[in-house]
């Protein structure tokens, strides 16, 4: 039986919650033959709409029809329509789907009993600590979890005879800077409540910091509580009074229920998981022995996270420098392969970088606007692929495959996919494997941010290079004939001189051309006809010497440089040119502008002590000898 595939969708900001959830799923699936595919990003309301679009686009990467089950951690996807879109795609693919965190009609939902835990917390503050005035720091106005907690606070306050109006609510949009700024404003205005009840622990911690910044303390000057009971909030001082959702159990339950659906079973439409209020120092209670033990271990925990973050910082700084020095996607592929293969402690033995083929367009097409920012191409180019510690030589994979070289023989894994993008433009994705600790430490977030920054800067550099190359190419082209001009000729000739000086000998020849009778054409027929005469002469030269660059170095002067195949075939090509020229020069049935006559002189470089300039001088002398013989040949 083929191994099952379970897709999981989440943002990574609530790292502690996501980490414990994924651990719970992993442990529950220990005896079930399934891989987990986590599609994760760090989109926020605080960034630009384009950048947020680029982050959230990772949710569109998977072909859900390739999966056996889907779990959406909807309380971590606080963007309208995102979770609903995944649900709709799952339904269309006939794949069972579960929402964890908030209720989505028409599918099974595993949700937290926000109400009971928040009620217990609010009643504790009022009855045990005499709180009279509450300020609720909410998440977003449309977040179900935040709103459920808000309503529980409102209900208890009103039941206990306390005022609670819209003035008691502040929507933070889950942004910590916004939360801290509002708290500082209230402190400055001497408008502190008895208690800040926060929609999560991180908001609670930054409010504590705001109090400290003004010489105040919690709980003396204001009680501050949170929600989620994350590890950081417990070793924080004061430890944050909070509500424990037990997200590890949530992960286990979601894994259990999705496997039931995968195997064709039925589950309840709504599964409510209780949570528990945990008093803490921030409300004036003593910490439990478990929290004290955690705090004693906090140095070790902090060092481990700092060491992992520091490792990620130095490693990604090096990658950033390497990528920014690249001038093409080929350079990026080579540089990343060399660097990561040499040092991949952070990435691990299984790691992949894939680019969407359209990302290459900015390198080769200037002025291109990539408007298709929502969907990935059918194939992805493999920029780097490390599998079981060995680099895989795989050029591309079907997008629906996702992981290069994946095999049924592999052990079970958690595959984590994160977006590579430039603002709203999707570039590709990173694929980490089994990075539970890096999800918790947020080190992977820093890696992605630096990687995206490096790619964006490299793409801009490549774009500018393409423009500069285009401008340089235009500056080397003759406006009338569109062959190379004198500037291009002098540049190439300088390269040949240096090469001849270095080697002493060289297979090189040159032919100088001078268009005859141009003055007569201009005087008799006008300069427009003279221009046509020059263009016809140029065309004749280009056809005969199709393997060589042709340069217009003056009004009626052209040069052909003979190298490689053209050098070997020089006599044959010159004979063909003379034959074709004689044919048109003496043809009475064509216009005067077409009856071109061109003097020519060829010489071959003889090697040291002769110089390239000596060779050119001989060609020039030969050309003038030919011109004398041809004088008057056009009637």
C-alpha positions as CSV (number, residue, x, y, z in Angstrom):
1,X,0.0,0.0,0.0
2,X,1.4,3.4,-1.0
3,X,2.3,5.7,1.9
4,X,-0.3,8.4,2.7
5,X,0.3,12.1,2.3
6,X,-1.2,14.6,4.7
7,X,-1.0,18.3,3.8
8,X,-1.0,20.9,6.7
9,X,-1.4,24.6,6.2
10,X,-0.3,27.3,8.8
11,X,1.6,30.5,9.3
12,X,4.7,30.2,11.5
13,X,4.5,33.3,13.8
14,X,3.0,31.4,16.7
15,X,6.0,29.1,16.7
16,X,5.5,27.5,20.1
17,X,1.9,26.6,19.2
18,X,2.8,25.2,15.8
19,X,5.8,23.3,17.2
20,X,3.8,21.5,19.9
21,X,0.9,20.9,17.4
22,X,3.3,19.3,14.9
23,X,4.9,17.2,17.6
24,X,1.5,15.9,18.6
25,X,0.7,15.0,15.0
26,X,4.0,13.3,14.6
27,X,3.6,11.1,17.7
28,X,0.0,10.2,16.9
29,X,1.1,9.1,13.4
30,X,4.0,7.0,14.6
31,X,2.3,3.8,13.7
32,X,0.5,5.2,10.6
33,X,2.3,5.1,7.3
34,X,2.1,8.8,6.3
35,X,4.3,11.7,5.5
36,X,3.4,15.2,6.6
37,X,3.7,18.2,4.2
38,X,3.6,21.5,6.0
39,X,3.0,24.6,3.8
40,X,4.1,27.5,6.0
41,X,4.8,31.2,5.7
42,X,5.3,34.3,7.8
43,X,2.7,36.6,6.3
44,X,1.5,39.5,8.6
45,X,-0.8,42.4,8.5
46,X,2.1,44.7,9.2
47,X,3.9,44.2,5.9
48,X,2.9,45.5,2.5
49,X,0.1,43.8,0.6
50,X,2.5,42.7,-2.1
51,X,4.9,41.1,0.3
52,X,2.0,39.4,2.2
53,X,0.7,38.1,-1.1
54,X,4.1,36.6,-1.9
55,X,4.2,34.8,1.5
56,X,0.7,33.5,1.3
57,X,1.1,32.2,-2.2
58,X,2.9,29.1,-0.8
59,X,-0.6,27.8,0.1
60,X,-1.3,27.5,-3.7
61,X,1.8,25.4,-4.3
62,X,0.4,21.9,-3.7
63,X,-1.9,20.0,-6.0
64,X,-4.3,18.8,-3.2
65,X,-5.5,16.0,-5.4
66,X,-2.1,14.4,-4.8
67,X,-2.8,14.2,-1.0
68,X,-4.9,11.8,1.1
69,X,-5.9,14.3,3.8
70,X,-5.7,18.0,4.7
71,X,-5.4,19.7,8.1
72,X,-5.7,23.5,8.1
73,X,-4.6,25.2,11.3
74,X,-7.1,28.0,10.8
75,X,-6.4,29.8,14.1
76,X,-2.9,30.5,12.7
77,X,-4.1,31.7,9.3
78,X,-5.7,35.0,10.1
79,X,-6.3,36.2,6.6
80,X,-9.8,36.3,5.1
81,X,-10.5,33.7,2.4
82,X,-7.2,31.8,2.7
83,X,-8.5,28.9,4.7
84,X,-11.8,28.8,2.8
85,X,-9.9,28.6,-0.5
86,X,-7.9,25.5,0.7
87,X,-11.2,23.9,1.9
88,X,-12.8,24.5,-1.5
89,X,-9.8,23.0,-3.3
90,X,-9.9,20.0,-1.0
91,X,-13.6,19.5,-1.7
92,X,-13.1,19.7,-5.4
93,X,-10.3,17.2,-5.2
94,X,-12.4,14.8,-3.1
95,X,-9.8,14.9,-0.3
96,X,-11.0,14.9,3.4
97,X,-10.2,18.1,5.2
98,X,-10.3,19.3,8.9
99,X,-10.2,22.8,10.3
100,X,-8.3,23.3,13.5
101,X,-8.9,26.4,15.5
102,X,-12.1,27.9,14.1
103,X,-15.3,26.6,12.6
104,X,-15.7,26.4,8.9
105,X,-19.1,25.2,7.8
106,X,-19.4,22.0,5.9
107,X,-16.3,20.2,7.2
108,X,-15.2,18.7,10.6
109,X,-13.8,21.2,13.0
110,X,-11.5,20.7,16.0
111,X,-11.7,23.8,18.2
112,X,-10.5,25.1,21.5
113,X,-13.1,25.9,24.2
114,X,-11.9,29.5,24.4
115,X,-15.0,30.5,26.5
116,X,-14.5,28.2,29.6
117,X,-10.8,29.0,29.9
118,X,-11.2,32.8,29.5
119,X,-14.2,32.9,31.8
120,X,-12.1,31.1,34.5
121,X,-9.3,33.6,34.0
122,X,-11.6,36.7,34.1
123,X,-13.5,35.4,37.2
124,X,-10.2,34.8,38.9
125,X,-9.0,38.4,38.3
126,X,-12.3,39.9,39.6
127,X,-12.9,37.6,42.6
128,X,-9.4,36.9,43.7
129,X,-7.6,40.1,42.9
130,X,-10.4,42.7,43.0
131,X,-10.1,43.9,39.4
132,X,-12.6,46.6,38.6
133,X,-11.5,47.9,35.2
134,X,-10.4,45.6,32.4
135,X,-8.8,46.4,29.0
136,X,-8.9,43.6,26.4
137,X,-6.2,43.6,23.8
138,X,-7.8,41.6,21.0
139,X,-6.2,40.1,17.8
140,X,-8.1,41.0,14.6
141,X,-11.7,42.0,14.5
142,X,-12.6,38.9,12.4
143,X,-10.6,36.3,14.3
144,X,-12.9,33.7,15.9
145,X,-10.6,32.7,18.7
146,X,-10.0,36.3,19.7
147,X,-13.7,37.2,19.5
148,X,-14.6,34.1,21.6
149,X,-12.2,35.3,24.3
150,X,-13.5,38.8,24.0
151,X,-17.1,37.7,24.5
152,X,-16.2,35.6,27.5
153,X,-14.5,38.6,29.1
154,X,-17.4,40.8,28.3
155,X,-19.9,38.3,29.8
156,X,-18.1,37.8,33.0
157,X,-17.5,41.6,33.5
158,X,-21.2,42.3,33.0
159,X,-22.3,39.4,35.2
160,X,-20.0,40.8,38.0
161,X,-21.4,44.3,37.6
162,X,-18.4,45.9,35.8
163,X,-18.6,48.3,32.9
164,X,-17.4,46.8,29.6
165,X,-17.9,48.8,26.4
166,X,-16.0,49.3,23.1
167,X,-13.7,51.6,25.0
168,X,-12.5,48.5,26.9
169,X,-11.3,46.9,23.6
170,X,-8.2,47.5,21.5
171,X,-7.6,45.5,18.3
172,X,-3.9,44.9,17.9
173,X,-4.1,42.9,14.6
174,X,-1.6,40.6,16.4
175,X,1.1,43.2,15.9
176,X,3.5,43.5,18.9
177,X,4.7,47.0,18.1
178,X,1.1,48.2,17.9
179,X,0.3,46.5,21.2
180,X,3.3,48.0,23.0
181,X,2.6,51.5,21.5
182,X,-1.0,51.5,22.8
183,X,0.1,50.4,26.3
184,X,2.7,53.2,26.4
185,X,0.1,55.7,25.3
186,X,-2.2,54.6,28.1
187,X,0.7,54.9,30.6
188,X,1.5,58.4,29.4
189,X,-2.1,59.4,29.7
190,X,-2.3,57.9,33.2
191,X,-5.1,55.7,31.9
192,X,-4.0,52.3,33.1
193,X,-6.7,49.7,33.7
194,X,-6.5,47.3,36.7
195,X,-5.9,44.5,34.3
196,X,-4.8,44.0,30.7
197,X,-6.4,40.7,29.4
198,X,-4.6,39.8,26.2
199,X,-5.6,37.6,23.3
200,X,-2.2,35.8,23.4
201,X,0.9,35.6,25.6
202,X,3.2,37.6,23.3
203,X,1.0,40.6,23.5
204,X,1.0,40.2,27.3
205,X,4.8,40.1,27.4
206,X,5.3,43.3,25.4
207,X,2.8,45.1,27.7
208,X,4.9,44.1,30.6
209,X,8.0,45.5,28.9
210,X,6.1,48.7,28.2
211,X,5.3,49.0,32.0
212,X,9.0,48.4,32.8
213,X,10.1,51.1,30.3
214,X,8.1,53.6,32.4
215,X,9.3,52.4,35.8
216,X,6.1,50.5,36.5
217,X,5.7,46.8,37.3
218,X,3.3,44.0,36.9
219,X,1.1,43.1,38.9
220,X,1.7,46.0,41.3
221,X,0.7,48.8,38.8
222,X,-1.4,46.6,36.5
223,X,-2.2,42.9,36.1
224,X,-1.4,41.5,32.7
225,X,-2.7,38.1,31.4
226,X,-2.3,36.2,28.2
227,X,-3.5,33.1,26.3
228,X,-1.7,30.0,25.0
229,X,0.6,29.3,27.9
230,X,3.7,29.2,25.7
231,X,7.0,28.3,27.2
232,X,8.5,31.8,26.7
233,X,5.7,33.4,28.8
234,X,6.3,31.0,31.6
235,X,10.0,31.6,32.1
236,X,9.4,35.3,31.6
237,X,9.4,37.4,34.7
238,X,6.7,37.8,35.9
239,X,5.4,34.5,34.6
240,X,2.3,35.3,32.6
241,X,-1.1,34.1,33.9
242,X,-2.5,32.4,30.9
243,X,-4.8,29.7,29.5
244,X,-3.2,26.5,28.4
245,X,-4.7,25.1,25.1
246,X,-2.5,22.0,25.3
247,X,-1.7,22.3,21.6
248,X,0.2,19.0,21.7
249,X,-3.1,17.2,22.4
250,X,-4.7,19.2,19.6
251,X,-2.1,17.9,17.2
252,X,-2.7,14.3,18.3
253,X,-6.5,14.7,18.0
254,X,-6.3,16.2,14.5
255,X,-3.9,13.5,13.4
256,X,-6.2,10.8,14.8
257,X,-9.3,12.3,13.2
258,X,-7.8,12.9,9.7
259,X,-6.6,9.3,9.6
260,X,-10.2,8.1,10.4
261,X,-11.5,10.2,7.5
262,X,-8.7,8.9,5.2
263,X,-9.7,5.4,5.9
264,X,-13.3,6.1,5.1
265,X,-14.6,6.6,8.6
266,X,-16.8,9.3,10.1
267,X,-16.2,11.8,12.8
268,X,-18.2,14.5,14.6
269,X,-18.7,17.8,12.9
270,X,-17.4,19.7,15.9
271,X,-14.8,18.4,18.4
272,X,-14.4,20.8,21.3
273,X,-11.1,20.5,23.3
274,X,-11.1,22.0,26.8
275,X,-8.4,24.3,28.0
276,X,-7.2,25.3,31.5
277,X,-6.5,28.6,33.2
278,X,-3.0,28.7,34.8
279,X,-2.5,31.5,37.4
280,X,0.9,33.2,37.3
281,X,3.0,35.9,38.8
282,X,1.6,38.5,36.4
283,X,-1.8,38.3,38.2
284,X,-0.3,38.2,41.7
285,X,-0.3,34.4,42.2
286,X,2.7,32.2,42.8
287,X,4.1,30.2,40.0
288,X,3.8,26.4,40.0
289,X,6.8,24.2,40.7
290,X,6.8,23.2,37.0
291,X,7.2,26.8,36.0
292,X,9.9,27.4,38.5
293,X,11.8,24.4,37.2
294,X,11.4,25.7,33.6
295,X,12.8,29.0,34.7
296,X,15.8,27.3,36.3
297,X,16.4,25.6,33.0
298,X,15.8,28.8,31.0
299,X,19.5,29.5,30.7
300,X,20.0,26.2,28.9
301,X,16.9,26.7,26.8
302,X,17.8,30.2,25.9
303,X,21.4,29.2,25.0
304,X,20.1,26.4,22.8
305,X,17.8,28.8,20.9
306,X,20.4,31.5,20.8
307,X,23.0,29.1,19.5
308,X,20.6,27.9,16.8
309,X,19.6,31.4,15.8
310,X,23.3,32.5,15.8
311,X,24.2,29.6,13.6
312,X,21.4,30.5,11.2
313,X,22.5,34.1,11.2
314,X,26.1,33.5,10.3
315,X,25.2,30.8,7.8
316,X,22.5,32.8,6.0
317,X,24.7,36.0,6.0
318,X,27.3,34.0,4.1
319,X,24.7,32.6,1.7
320,X,23.4,36.2,1.2
321,X,26.8,37.4,0.3
322,X,27.4,34.5,-2.1
323,X,24.0,34.9,-3.9
324,X,24.3,38.7,-4.2
325,X,27.6,38.3,-6.0
326,X,26.0,36.1,-8.7
327,X,25.2,37.5,-12.1
328,X,22.9,34.8,-13.4
329,X,20.7,31.9,-12.1
330,X,23.4,29.5,-13.3
331,X,25.8,31.3,-11.0
332,X,23.3,31.1,-8.1
333,X,22.9,27.4,-8.7
334,X,26.7,26.8,-8.7
335,X,27.4,29.0,-5.7
336,X,24.7,27.5,-3.6
337,X,25.7,24.0,-4.5
338,X,29.3,24.7,-3.5
339,X,28.4,26.5,-0.3
340,X,25.6,24.4,1.2
341,X,27.3,21.1,0.2
342,X,30.4,22.2,2.2
343,X,28.4,23.4,5.2
344,X,24.8,22.3,5.8
345,X,24.5,21.8,9.5
346,X,21.5,24.2,9.6
347,X,19.8,22.8,6.5
348,X,20.4,19.1,7.5
349,X,21.0,16.2,5.2
350,X,17.7,16.7,3.3
351,X,17.1,20.1,1.9
352,X,15.9,21.5,-1.5
353,X,15.7,24.8,-3.3
354,X,13.5,25.1,-6.3
355,X,12.8,28.0,-8.6
356,X,9.8,28.5,-10.8
357,X,11.0,28.7,-14.5
358,X,9.4,32.1,-14.9
359,X,11.9,33.5,-12.4
360,X,14.5,33.3,-15.1
361,X,12.7,35.8,-17.3
362,X,14.1,38.8,-15.4
363,X,17.6,37.7,-16.3
364,X,17.0,37.5,-20.1
365,X,14.2,39.9,-20.7
366,X,14.4,43.5,-19.6
367,X,11.2,45.3,-18.8
368,X,9.2,42.2,-18.2
369,X,6.2,42.4,-15.8
370,X,5.4,39.1,-14.3
371,X,1.6,39.4,-13.8
372,X,0.9,35.7,-13.0
373,X,1.7,35.8,-9.3
374,X,-0.9,33.4,-8.1
375,X,0.0,30.0,-9.6
376,X,3.2,27.9,-9.9
377,X,4.3,26.5,-13.3
378,X,3.8,22.8,-14.0
379,X,7.5,22.2,-13.5
380,X,10.1,23.6,-11.0
381,X,13.8,24.0,-11.7
382,X,15.9,22.3,-9.1
383,X,18.5,24.8,-7.9
384,X,19.8,22.6,-5.1
385,X,18.9,19.2,-3.8
386,X,20.4,17.3,-0.9
387,X,19.0,13.9,-0.1
388,X,20.4,11.8,2.7
389,X,23.6,13.9,2.7
390,X,24.2,13.6,-1.1
391,X,23.7,16.2,-3.8
392,X,21.2,15.0,-6.4
393,X,21.8,15.9,-10.0
394,X,18.2,16.6,-10.9
395,X,17.4,19.5,-13.3
396,X,13.6,19.8,-12.8
397,X,10.6,18.1,-11.2
398,X,6.9,18.2,-11.8
399,X,5.4,20.7,-9.4
400,X,2.9,18.2,-8.1
401,X,5.9,16.0,-6.9
402,X,7.2,18.8,-4.7
403,X,10.3,17.0,-3.4
404,X,13.1,16.1,-5.8
405,X,14.0,12.4,-5.7
406,X,11.4,11.4,-3.2
407,X,10.9,7.7,-2.9
408,X,8.5,5.2,-1.2
409,X,11.7,3.6,0.3
410,X,12.4,6.8,2.3
411,X,11.7,6.9,6.0
412,X,8.6,8.9,7.1
413,X,9.3,12.6,7.2
414,X,7.9,16.0,7.9
415,X,8.5,18.1,4.7
416,X,8.3,21.9,5.3
417,X,7.7,24.2,2.4
418,X,8.4,28.0,2.6
419,X,8.1,30.6,-0.1
420,X,10.8,32.3,-2.1
421,X,9.4,35.5,-3.5
422,X,10.2,39.1,-4.5
423,X,7.3,41.1,-3.2
424,X,4.2,39.5,-4.8
425,X,6.2,37.6,-7.5
426,X,6.7,34.0,-6.6
427,X,10.3,32.8,-7.3
428,X,10.1,29.3,-5.9
429,X,10.2,27.5,-2.6
430,X,12.5,26.1,0.0
431,X,11.9,22.5,1.3
432,X,13.3,21.6,4.8
433,X,12.8,18.2,6.3
434,X,12.1,17.3,9.9
435,X,12.9,20.7,11.3
436,X,10.8,20.6,14.5
437,X,13.4,22.5,16.6
438,X,13.9,25.2,14.0
439,X,10.2,25.9,13.8
440,X,10.1,26.4,17.6
441,X,13.2,28.6,17.6
442,X,12.1,30.7,14.7
443,X,15.5,30.3,13.2
444,X,13.9,29.1,10.0
445,X,12.1,32.4,9.7
446,X,15.4,34.3,9.8
447,X,16.8,31.9,7.2
448,X,13.9,32.5,4.8
449,X,14.0,36.3,5.3
450,X,17.7,36.5,4.5
451,X,17.4,34.1,1.6
452,X,14.5,36.1,0.1
453,X,16.4,39.3,0.6
454,X,19.5,37.9,-1.2
455,X,17.5,36.6,-4.1
456,X,15.6,39.9,-4.5
457,X,18.9,41.8,-4.5
458,X,20.5,39.4,-6.9
459,X,17.5,39.6,-9.3
460,X,17.7,43.4,-9.3
461,X,21.4,43.2,-10.0
462,X,20.7,40.7,-12.9
463,X,18.0,43.0,-14.2
464,X,20.3,46.0,-14.2
465,X,23.0,44.0,-15.9
466,X,20.5,43.0,-18.6
467,X,19.6,46.6,-19.1
468,X,23.3,47.7,-19.2
469,X,24.2,44.9,-21.6
470,X,21.3,46.0,-23.8
471,X,22.5,49.6,-23.7
472,X,26.1,48.5,-24.3
473,X,25.0,46.4,-27.3
474,X,23.1,49.4,-28.7
475,X,26.1,51.6,-28.3
476,X,28.1,49.1,-30.4
477,X,25.6,49.0,-33.3
478,X,25.7,51.2,-36.4
479,X,22.4,53.1,-36.7
480,X,22.2,52.9,-40.5
481,X,23.3,49.3,-41.3
482,X,22.7,47.6,-37.9
483,X,26.1,45.9,-38.0
484,X,28.7,46.6,-35.3
485,X,30.2,50.1,-35.2
486,X,33.7,51.5,-34.8
487,X,33.5,51.4,-31.0
488,X,32.8,47.7,-31.1
489,X,35.6,47.2,-33.6
490,X,38.1,49.0,-31.4
491,X,37.0,47.1,-28.4
492,X,37.4,43.7,-30.1
493,X,40.6,44.7,-31.8
494,X,42.1,45.6,-28.4
495,X,41.3,42.1,-27.1
496,X,42.9,40.5,-30.2
497,X,46.1,42.7,-29.7
498,X,46.4,41.5,-26.1
499,X,45.9,37.9,-27.1
500,X,48.5,38.2,-29.9
501,X,51.0,39.8,-27.5
502,X,50.5,37.0,-25.0
503,X,50.7,34.1,-27.4
504,X,53.0,35.4,-30.1
505,X,51.1,33.6,-32.8
506,X,47.4,33.6,-33.7
507,X,45.0,32.4,-36.4
508,X,43.8,35.8,-37.4
509,X,43.1,37.7,-40.5
510,X,41.4,41.0,-41.5
511,X,39.6,42.3,-44.6
512,X,39.2,46.1,-45.1
513,X,36.4,47.3,-47.5
514,X,36.0,50.8,-49.0
515,X,32.8,51.5,-50.9
516,X,33.5,52.9,-54.4
517,X,31.6,55.7,-56.1
518,X,29.6,56.9,-53.0
519,X,30.2,60.5,-53.8
520,X,28.8,60.2,-57.3
521,X,25.7,58.5,-56.0
522,X,25.2,61.2,-53.4
523,X,25.8,64.0,-55.9
524,X,23.6,62.5,-58.7
525,X,20.8,60.8,-56.8
526,X,20.9,62.3,-53.3
527,X,21.9,61.2,-49.8
528,X,18.9,58.9,-49.4
529,X,20.1,56.9,-52.4
530,X,23.6,57.1,-51.0
531,X,22.4,55.5,-47.7
532,X,20.7,52.7,-49.7
533,X,24.0,52.2,-51.6
534,X,25.9,51.8,-48.3
535,X,23.3,49.4,-47.0
536,X,23.4,47.3,-50.1
537,X,27.2,47.1,-49.9
538,X,27.0,46.1,-46.3
539,X,24.4,43.4,-47.1
540,X,26.7,42.0,-49.8
541,X,29.6,41.8,-47.3
542,X,27.4,40.2,-44.5
543,X,26.1,37.5,-46.9
544,X,29.6,36.5,-48.1
545,X,31.1,36.6,-44.6
546,X,28.2,35.2,-42.6
547,X,30.5,33.5,-40.0
548,X,32.3,36.7,-39.1
549,X,31.4,40.0,-37.4
550,X,31.1,42.9,-39.8
551,X,32.0,46.4,-38.6
552,X,31.2,49.8,-40.2
553,X,34.2,51.9,-39.1
554,X,33.5,55.0,-41.3
555,X,31.1,56.5,-43.7
556,X,32.0,54.1,-46.5
557,X,34.4,51.8,-44.7
558,X,33.8,48.3,-43.4
559,X,35.9,45.6,-41.7
560,X,35.6,41.9,-41.4
561,X,37.7,40.1,-38.7
562,X,38.6,36.5,-39.6
563,X,38.8,34.1,-36.7
564,X,38.0,30.4,-36.2
565,X,36.0,28.9,-39.1
566,X,35.9,32.2,-41.0
567,X,39.7,32.3,-40.9
568,X,39.9,28.8,-42.4
569,X,37.5,29.6,-45.1
570,X,38.8,33.1,-45.9
571,X,39.9,32.6,-49.5
572,X,36.6,30.8,-50.5
573,X,34.5,33.5,-48.8
574,X,36.5,36.4,-50.4
575,X,36.1,34.7,-53.8
576,X,32.4,34.4,-53.3
577,X,32.2,38.0,-52.3
578,X,34.1,39.1,-55.4
579,X,31.9,36.9,-57.7
580,X,28.7,38.3,-56.2
581,X,29.9,41.9,-56.4
582,X,30.9,41.6,-60.0
583,X,27.5,40.2,-60.7
584,X,25.6,43.2,-59.3
585,X,28.2,45.8,-60.3
586,X,27.8,45.1,-64.0
587,X,24.1,44.4,-64.0
588,X,22.4,47.1,-66.1
589,X,18.9,45.9,-65.1
590,X,19.0,47.0,-61.5
591,X,19.0,50.4,-59.9
592,X,22.2,52.4,-59.4
593,X,21.8,52.0,-55.6
594,X,22.0,48.2,-56.0
595,X,25.0,48.2,-58.4
596,X,27.6,48.4,-55.6
597,X,31.3,48.4,-56.1
598,X,33.5,47.7,-53.1
599,X,37.3,47.8,-52.9
600,X,38.8,45.2,-50.5
601,X,42.1,44.1,-49.0
602,X,42.9,41.0,-47.0
603,X,45.9,40.1,-44.9
604,X,46.8,37.4,-42.4
605,X,48.7,37.9,-39.2
606,X,52.1,36.3,-39.5
607,X,53.0,36.2,-35.8
608,X,55.7,38.0,-33.9
609,X,57.6,40.2,-34.5
610,X,54.7,41.4,-36.7
611,X,52.0,43.2,-34.7
612,X,48.3,43.2,-35.3
613,X,48.6,46.8,-36.4
614,X,51.2,45.8,-39.0
615,X,48.7,43.2,-40.3
616,X,46.0,45.9,-40.5
617,X,48.4,48.2,-42.4
618,X,49.1,45.5,-45.0
619,X,45.4,44.9,-45.5
620,X,44.9,48.7,-45.9
621,X,47.6,48.9,-48.6
622,X,46.2,45.9,-50.4
623,X,42.7,47.5,-50.3
624,X,44.0,50.7,-52.0
625,X,45.8,48.7,-54.6
626,X,42.5,47.0,-55.4
627,X,40.7,50.3,-55.4
628,X,43.0,51.7,-58.1
629,X,42.3,48.7,-60.3
630,X,38.6,49.0,-59.8
631,X,38.4,52.7,-60.4
632,X,35.7,53.6,-62.8
633,X,34.3,50.0,-62.9
634,X,30.8,51.1,-62.1
635,X,29.2,53.0,-65.0
